[in-house]
C-alpha cells in the first residue's frame, strides 16, 4: 500500500463520518469503520463511505463458533472491504472458516491482544503470559490457519514480522510523540511502528479530534 495511514472513524453518525472522510481523503490510505459505526449504520453506511473512494477496513472483530463467523463473513462480502478483523482467540477452525468465506480481495487479519490491555488485564482473564508471548502464540496460530496477518500493538510488531516475514501487520493504538495515550496502554509512535514492520498504521483521535484533521494526518505522514 502506498499510503499506510488508515484513520479510525469511530462515530455512530453517518454525516460526521462522511464529512471527516472528505476532509482527510487526500492525506490517508484508507479508513477504518468499527463496531460503533457499523451497528448504527450497517451496510448502507459502509456503502456511503465507499463512494468517497477510499479502501475500507471493516473492524468488526468477529468472534463466535466457526459456522457463525463464516456466515457473518459471507454477509459482508458484498461490501468488498479491503480488510476485515476476526479474533484469534476464536481458534484455528474459526479462523480457517472465516478466511475461506471471505472475498478474494479481502485481507482477513486476526486480533491478538487489544492495545487497551496490559499484563495485569491479561492475568485477570486467565492469561499468565505477557502480551508479547500471547501475541506470538496467536500470531503463529493465525499463520497456520492461513490468514493474511494479525493486529498487534507496536510493541510486538517487530518480533511478529521477524517470525512471519510475509505477514500483513495492522498496528492500532498509535500516538504521535508527546500525544495523550488515553485508554491505550501499549502505544508507540507511528514512525516506530512503521520502522518495525507495520503494514498499515491505524490512528483515530490524534486525527479525528484535531481542529484540522487533514493537517494532523499530513503532519503524521511527514514523520514516516
ZADRENLO-517182 format. One line per 4 residues: their letters; for each residue z, y, x of N, C-alpha, C, O. Coordinates in steps of 0.05 Angstrom, whole numbers, always signed. Atoms other than C-alpha are relative to their C-alpha. Layout:
% residues N
A = Z,Y,X,Z,Y,X,Z,Y,X,Z,Y,X; ... $
% end
This chain:
% residues 224
XXXX = +0,-24,+17,+0,+0,+0,+0,+25,+18,+16,+27,+36; +3,-24,-17,-20,+68,+28,+25,+17,-1,+35,+25,+20; -25,-15,+4,+40,+105,-1,+22,-19,-9,+19,-30,-31; -20,+20,+7,+103,+63,-1,+22,+10,-20,+40,-5,-27 $
XXXX = -21,-12,+16,+144,+111,-44,-4,-5,-30,-24,+4,-42; -1,+4,+29,+160,+88,-115,+24,+15,-11,+46,+13,-1; -22,-15,+12,+202,+134,-159,+11,-14,-24,-4,-23,-42; -14,+13,+22,+253,+104,-206,+2,+19,-23,+17,+39,-22 $
XXXX = -1,-17,+24,+241,+135,-275,+21,-11,-19,+15,-27,-37; -22,+11,+15,+309,+120,-305,+8,+19,-23,+26,+35,-20; -6,-16,+24,+308,+153,-373,-10,-16,-25,-30,-30,-23; +9,+12,+25,+302,+128,-445,-21,+17,-15,-32,+8,-35 $
XXXX = +17,-19,+15,+259,+188,-464,-28,+0,+12,-33,+7,+35; +28,+3,-9,+184,+177,-460,-12,+27,+9,-25,+28,+29; +11,-26,-7,+166,+251,-459,+10,+9,+28,-5,+20,+44; -11,-7,-26,+213,+262,-399,-13,-17,+22,-19,-7,+43 $
XXXX = +13,+18,-20,+183,+202,-363,-28,+9,+6,-37,+9,+29; +27,-9,-4,+113,+227,-374,-2,+26,+16,-18,+30,+34; +0,-26,-14,+129,+298,-351,+7,-4,+29,-6,+8,+47; -8,+5,-27,+164,+273,-289,-23,-13,+16,-29,-6,+39 $
XXXX = +22,+14,-13,+107,+226,-272,-23,+18,+6,-35,+16,+27; +22,-20,-6,+56,+282,-279,+7,+17,+24,-11,+24,+39; -8,-18,-21,+96,+325,-231,-1,-14,+28,-7,-1,+48; -2,+13,-27,+102,+272,-176,-24,-17,+7,-25,-28,+29 $
XXXX = +20,+21,-5,+39,+230,-183,-17,+4,+24,-28,-15,+34; +16,-5,-24,+3,+263,-125,+16,-5,+25,+4,-4,+47; -17,+3,-23,+62,+251,-79,+10,-29,+4,+22,-35,+25; -12,+27,-1,+80,+178,-93,-20,-22,-3,-43,-18,-11 $
XXXX = +18,+24,+2,+51,+108,-92,+2,-14,-27,-16,-30,-33; -3,+13,+26,+77,+86,-160,+27,+9,-12,+42,+24,-1; -25,-6,+14,+134,+90,-210,+13,-26,-9,+0,-46,-15; -15,+23,+9,+189,+41,-227,+12,+6,-28,+26,+26,-32 $
XXXX = -11,-2,+27,+206,+32,-301,+20,-23,-3,+12,-47,-1; -20,+20,+2,+271,-5,-313,+9,-6,-28,-5,+1,-47; -10,+9,+26,+312,-33,-370,+5,+23,-19,-1,+22,-43; -6,-23,+17,+334,+35,-395,-25,+10,-14,-25,+16,-38 $
XXXX = +25,-9,+11,+262,+57,-405,-12,-21,-18,-21,-15,-41; +14,+21,+14,+235,-10,-428,+13,-6,-27,+0,-11,-47; -14,+6,+25,+289,-22,-481,-4,+22,-20,-4,+17,-45; +4,-22,+18,+276,+47,-510,-29,+3,-9,-34,+11,-31 $
XXXX = +29,-6,+5,+200,+48,-507,-19,-24,-1,-41,-21,-10; +16,+25,+1,+174,-23,-498,-28,+2,+12,-33,+18,+30; +27,+0,-10,+101,-38,-486,-14,+27,-3,-28,+35,+15; +13,-25,+5,+79,+27,-516,+6,+20,+22,-12,+34,+32 $
XXXX = -8,-19,-21,+118,+68,-466,-12,-6,+27,-21,+12,+41; +12,+8,-25,+92,+29,-407,-30,+8,+0,-40,+19,+19; +29,-7,+3,+20,+38,-432,-4,+31,+4,-23,+39,+17; +3,-29,-2,+31,+114,-438,+3,+9,+28,-12,+27,+38 $
XXXX = -4,-8,-28,+57,+120,-367,-24,-10,+16,-33,+4,+34; +23,+11,-15,-1,+76,-342,-24,+19,-2,-40,+20,+17; +23,-18,+3,-50,+127,-369,-1,+22,+21,-22,+34,+25; -1,-21,-20,-28,+174,-314,-10,-10,+27,-11,+5,+47 $
XXXX = +15,+10,-23,-60,+128,-263,+16,-11,+24,+4,-16,+45; -16,+11,-22,-2,+102,-221,+7,-29,-4,+10,-37,-27; -10,+27,+3,+17,+30,-207,+28,-1,-12,+44,+17,-7; -26,+3,+14,+76,+6,-249,+16,-23,+12,+7,-46,+13 $
XXXX = -20,+20,-8,+136,-30,-221,+18,-4,-24,+34,+14,-30; -16,+6,+23,+169,-63,-281,+25,-15,+8,+25,-39,+14; -25,+10,-12,+241,-73,-260,+18,-11,-23,+36,+3,-31; -14,+12,+23,+267,-120,-315,+22,-19,+9,+39,-27,-8 $
XXXX = -20,+19,-10,+308,-167,-271,+5,-23,-19,+27,-29,-27; -2,+22,+19,+293,-226,-315,+18,-22,+12,+16,-29,+35; -20,+21,-8,+348,-280,-312,+8,-16,-24,+24,-7,-40; -7,+18,+23,+352,-338,-361,-10,-27,+8,-16,-32,+31 $
XXXX = +10,+27,-6,+332,-411,-366,-30,+3,+6,-44,+21,-3; +28,-2,-8,+263,-425,-336,-20,+5,-22,-38,+22,-19; +19,-3,+22,+226,-432,-402,+0,+28,-12,-21,+40,-18; -2,-27,+12,+252,-366,-429,-11,+21,+18,-25,+39,+9 $
XXXX = +11,-20,-19,+236,-327,-366,-30,-2,+2,-44,+18,+3; +29,+3,-1,+166,-357,-364,-13,+13,-24,-34,+26,-21; +11,-12,+25,+153,-336,-436,+2,+30,+0,-15,+45,-9; -3,-29,-3,+180,-267,-422,-21,+12,+19,-32,+33,+14 $
XXXX = +20,-9,-19,+134,-261,-363,-28,+0,-14,-43,+19,-10; +25,+1,+14,+75,-282,-406,-3,+23,-20,-24,+34,-24; +0,-22,+19,+95,-229,-457,-7,+27,+12,-17,+45,-2; +5,-26,-12,+89,-173,-407,-26,+0,+17,-33,+20,+29 $
XXXX = +24,+1,-16,+25,-197,-373,-21,+20,-10,-37,+31,+6; +20,-19,+11,-16,-152,-420,+4,+28,+12,-14,+44,+12; -6,-26,-12,+18,-93,-386,-11,+3,+29,-14,+25,+39; +11,+1,-27,-12,-114,-319,+17,+16,+21,+6,+33,+35 $
XXXX = -16,-15,-20,+47,-89,-277,-7,-9,+28,-15,-31,+33; +5,+7,-28,+38,-86,-202,+22,-17,+11,+17,-35,+28; -23,+14,-10,+108,-113,-190,+19,-5,-24,+22,+11,-42; -21,+7,+20,+160,-149,-234,+23,-13,+15,+19,-28,+34 $
XXXX = -23,+13,-12,+231,-168,-216,+13,-21,-17,+13,-19,-42; -17,+21,+12,+270,-231,-232,+25,-3,+18,+25,+8,+40; -24,+4,-16,+339,-252,-208,-2,-26,+15,-7,-47,+3; +0,+24,-16,+340,-301,-150,+22,-20,-8,+19,-44,-5 $
XXXX = -23,+17,+8,+407,-327,-177,-7,-18,-23,+8,-36,-30; +8,+17,+21,+368,-358,-234,-9,-28,+10,-11,-46,-6; +7,+26,-12,+349,-414,-186,-29,-5,+5,-46,+10,-5; +28,+6,-9,+286,-445,-157,-18,-6,-23,-40,+5,-24 $
XXXX = +18,+7,+22,+258,-474,-221,-7,+24,-17,-30,+27,-25; +6,-25,+15,+265,-408,-258,-20,+17,+15,-39,+28,+3; +19,-17,-16,+230,-371,-201,-28,-12,+1,-47,+3,-1; +27,+13,+0,+174,-422,-197,-14,+4,-26,-38,+10,-26 $
XXXX = +13,-3,+27,+161,-418,-272,-8,+29,-5,-28,+35,-17; +7,-28,+3,+163,-342,-270,-25,+7,+15,-43,+21,+5; +24,-5,-16,+112,-339,-215,-25,-12,-12,-46,+0,-13; +23,+14,+12,+67,-390,-249,-10,+15,-25,-33,+14,-32 $
XXXX = +7,-14,+25,+69,-348,-313,-10,+28,+4,-21,+40,-15; +8,-28,-5,+55,-281,-280,-30,+3,+2,-45,-15,+8; +29,-7,-3,-12,-246,-279,-9,-3,+29,+8,-1,+47; +11,+5,-27,-57,-258,-220,+4,+24,+19,+6,+20,+43 $
XXXX = -3,-23,-17,-48,-187,-195,+28,+12,+0,+32,+35,+9; -28,-9,+1,+27,-181,-206,+16,-13,+22,+17,-38,+24; -19,+11,-19,+76,-189,-149,+26,-5,-14,+37,+12,-27; -26,+8,+11,+139,-226,-170,+20,+0,+23,+17,-15,+42 $
XXXX = -20,-2,-21,+199,-208,-129,+28,-5,-11,+34,+1,-34; -27,+9,+9,+270,-235,-133,+21,+19,+10,+23,+26,+33; -23,-16,-7,+331,-191,-135,+21,-18,+13,+28,-39,+2; -19,+16,-15,+381,-217,-84,+29,+10,-7,+42,-1,-24 $
XXXX = -26,-12,+5,+445,-174,-82,-4,+29,-7,-16,+44,+9; +3,-27,+9,+447,-109,-121,+12,+19,+21,+33,+13,+33; -10,-19,-20,+457,-47,-77,+25,+13,-9,+38,+28,+6; -25,-11,+9,+516,-28,-120,+24,-19,+6,+47,-12,-1 $
XXXX = -21,+19,-6,+555,-89,-96,+6,-1,+30,-12,+2,+47; -8,+4,-27,+595,-99,-32,+15,-26,+3,+15,-42,-16; -14,+26,-4,+636,-156,-2,+21,-5,-21,+24,-27,-31; -21,+4,+20,+694,-144,-50,-11,-7,-27,-1,-25,-40 $
XXXX = +12,+7,+26,+649,-145,-111,-10,-29,+0,-7,-43,-20; +10,+28,-1,+616,-210,-89,+23,-20,-1,+20,-40,-15; -23,+19,+1,+683,-244,-77,+11,-2,-28,+21,-24,-36; -11,+1,+27,+705,-226,-147,-17,-16,-20,-8,-24,-41 $
XXXX = +17,+17,+17,+645,-263,-176,-4,-28,+12,-22,-43,+5; +1,+27,-11,+657,-324,-133,-18,-5,+24,-23,-28,+32; +17,+3,-24,+611,-310,-73,+17,+8,+24,+24,+31,+28; -18,-4,-23,+652,-318,-10,-14,+13,+24,-2,+26,+41 $
XXXX = +15,-11,-23,+596,-297,+38,-4,+30,-2,+0,+42,-23; +6,-28,-1,+578,-227,+59,-27,+5,-14,-42,-14,-19; +26,-5,+12,+519,-192,+26,-23,-9,+18,-43,-19,+8; +22,+8,-18,+477,-206,+88,-6,-30,-2,-29,-38,-3 $
XXXX = +4,+29,+2,+488,-281,+84,-10,-8,-27,-27,-26,-29; +9,+7,+27,+478,-283,+9,-30,+8,-3,-45,-7,-15; +28,-8,+1,+413,-244,+15,-18,-20,+15,-39,-27,+5; +16,+19,-15,+388,-291,+69,-3,-26,-15,-25,-38,-15 $
XXXX = +2,+25,+15,+404,-352,+26,-19,+2,-23,-36,-15,-27; +17,-3,+23,+370,-325,-35,-29,+7,+7,-48,-1,-7; +27,-5,-10,+310,-299,+4,-14,-26,+7,-38,-29,+1; +12,+26,-7,+298,-369,+32,-7,-16,-25,-28,-29,-25 $
XXXX = +6,+14,+25,+302,-397,-38,-24,+12,-14,-41,-3,-25; +23,-13,+13,+253,-346,-65,-26,-7,+15,-47,-11,+2; +23,+8,-16,+205,-362,-8,-9,-28,-7,-32,-34,-10; +6,+27,+7,+210,-436,-24,-13,-2,-28,-29,-20,-33 $
XXXX = +9,+1,+28,+196,-421,-97,-28,+12,-3,-41,+11,-24; +27,-11,+1,+130,-386,-79,-2,+28,-10,-24,+37,-17; +1,-28,+8,+149,-315,-97,-13,+17,+21,-18,+8,+44; +13,-19,-18,+117,-255,-65,+20,+13,+19,+13,+20,+42 $
XXXX = -20,-13,-17,+182,-226,-38,+26,+3,-14,+32,-11,-34; -27,-4,+11,+251,-200,-53,+6,+30,-2,-8,+47,+8; -12,-26,+1,+291,-139,-70,+27,-2,+16,+43,-20,+10; -25,+0,-15,+347,-124,-20,+6,+28,+10,-12,+46,+8 $
XXXX = -6,-26,-11,+383,-65,+10,-12,+4,+28,-20,-15,+40; +10,-6,-27,+362,-31,+74,+16,-13,+22,+7,-15,+44; -16,+13,-20,+419,-65,+109,-10,-28,+6,-4,-39,+28; +9,+27,-4,+386,-133,+101,-29,-4,+5,-38,-25,+12 $
XXXX = +29,+3,-1,+312,-119,+103,-11,-8,+27,-30,-23,+29; +10,+7,-26,+304,-125,+178,+2,-30,+5,-17,-42,+15; -3,+29,-4,+332,-195,+180,-18,-16,-19,-29,-37,-11; +17,+14,+20,+294,-215,+117,-29,+0,+10,-43,-20,+8 $
XXXX = +27,-2,-10,+229,-190,+148,-5,-19,+24,-26,-31,+26; +2,+18,-23,+242,-230,+212,-3,-29,-9,-18,-44,+3; +1,+28,+10,+253,-294,+172,-25,-6,-17,-33,-28,-19; +22,+3,+19,+195,-282,+123,-21,+21,+7,-22,+42,-6 $
XXXX = +17,-21,-13,+141,-247,+162,-21,+11,-19,-28,+35,-17; +20,-11,+19,+90,-241,+105,+12,+6,-27,-3,+8,-47; -13,-6,+25,+141,-227,+51,-4,+29,-8,-11,+46,+8; +3,-27,+11,+139,-166,+6,+28,+9,-6,+42,-3,-23 $
XXXX = -28,-8,+1,+204,-127,+11,+4,+27,-14,-6,+48,-5; -6,-23,+17,+227,-78,-42,+29,+10,+7,+48,-6,+5; -27,-11,-8,+285,-33,-18,+7,+24,-18,-5,+45,-16; -10,-22,+17,+322,+9,-70,+25,+12,+12,+33,+5,+34 $
XXXX = -25,-11,-8,+385,+50,-65,-1,+17,+25,+18,+18,+40; +4,-16,-25,+357,+95,-11,+9,+29,-5,+8,+39,-27; -9,-27,+2,+385,+163,+4,-9,+15,+25,-5,+6,+47; +7,-16,-23,+357,+218,+49,+25,+7,+16,+47,+6,+6 $
XXXX = -23,-6,-17,+401,+237,+108,+17,+22,-12,+7,+43,-20; -18,-19,+12,+462,+273,+82,+2,+0,-30,+17,+15,-42; +1,+1,+29,+448,+254,+10,+25,-14,-12,+39,-29,+2; -23,+12,+15,+501,+233,-42,-7,-29,-7,-27,-34,-20 $
XXXX = +5,+28,+5,+506,+157,-47,+4,-7,-30,-8,-27,-39; -4,+5,+29,+530,+160,-120,+13,-28,-3,+33,-34,+9; -11,+26,+5,+542,+89,-145,-12,-22,+18,-7,-46,+14; +11,+18,-19,+504,+57,-88,+19,-4,+23,+30,+15,+34 $
XXXX = -19,+6,-20,+547,+22,-36,-12,-8,+27,+1,-7,+48; +13,+9,-25,+496,-4,+16,-26,+15,+3,-47,+5,-2; +23,-17,-2,+449,+54,+29,-9,+4,+29,+7,+3,+48; +11,-9,-26,+403,+73,+87,-20,+22,-7,-25,+27,-30 $
XXXX = +20,-20,+5,+352,+128,+95,-27,-13,-5,-31,-36,+4; +27,+11,+4,+280,+118,+73,-14,-7,+27,-27,-28,+29; +13,+5,-25,+257,+122,+145,+10,-25,+13,-5,-41,+23; -11,+25,-12,+304,+68,+169,-10,-24,-14,-17,-44,-2 $
XXXX = +9,+23,+15,+285,+22,+113,-29,-7,+6,-37,-30,+9; +28,+4,-6,+211,+32,+127,-3,-12,+28,-19,-30,+32; +2,+10,-28,+220,+21,+202,+9,-29,+2,+0,-44,+19; -11,+27,-1,+259,-43,+188,-16,-20,-16,-9,-44,-16 $
XXXX = +18,+20,+13,+204,-74,+146,-4,+2,-30,-16,-15,-42; +3,-3,+29,+208,-48,+74,-30,+4,-7,-44,+19,+6; +28,-3,+9,+141,-55,+38,-2,+24,-18,-21,+40,-16; -2,-24,+16,+160,-4,-15,+28,+10,-1,+48,-5,+2 $
XXXX = -25,-14,+1,+216,+46,-20,+4,+10,-28,-12,+25,-39; -5,-8,+27,+248,+57,-88,+22,+22,+0,+44,+17,+9; -19,-23,-1,+282,+125,-96,+0,+13,-28,-21,+18,-39; -3,-11,+26,+309,+154,-160,+11,+28,+1,-4,+48,+3 $
XXXX = -14,-26,+4,+360,+210,-166,-6,+21,+21,-8,+45,+14; +7,-21,-19,+345,+246,-100,-26,+15,-7,-30,+37,+2; +26,-13,+9,+276,+260,-131,+3,+9,-28,-3,+32,-35; +1,-6,+29,+286,+257,-206,+20,+22,-8,+15,+36,-28 $
XXXX = -20,-21,+7,+348,+302,-206,-4,+25,+16,+12,+44,+13; +6,-24,-15,+318,+352,-159,-12,+22,-18,-24,+16,-38; +11,-22,+16,+299,+421,-186,-31,+0,+4,-45,+11,-13; +29,+2,-5,+230,+407,-156,-7,-28,+9,-8,-33,+34 $
XXXX = +4,+28,-7,+216,+332,-158,-24,-5,+19,-23,-21,+37; +23,+4,-17,+147,+338,-127,+5,+8,+29,-3,-5,+48; -7,-8,-27,+174,+377,-68,+19,-19,+13,+17,-25,+37; -19,+20,-11,+231,+327,-60,-15,-25,+10,-8,-36,+31 $
XXXX = +16,+24,-8,+181,+269,-58,-16,+6,+25,-17,-10,+43; +16,-8,-23,+137,+307,-9,+18,+1,+25,+9,-7,+47; -18,-2,-23,+197,+320,+36,+8,-28,+10,+9,-32,+35; -7,+28,-8,+217,+246,+36,-24,-13,+15,-20,-26,+35 $
XXXX = +23,+11,-13,+146,+226,+53,-4,+12,+28,-14,-2,+46; +3,-13,-26,+148,+275,+111,+18,-12,+21,+14,-7,+44; -18,+13,-19,+205,+235,+142,-10,-27,+9,+1,-39,+28; +9,+27,-6,+166,+170,+144,-20,-1,+24,-29,-23,+31 $
% end
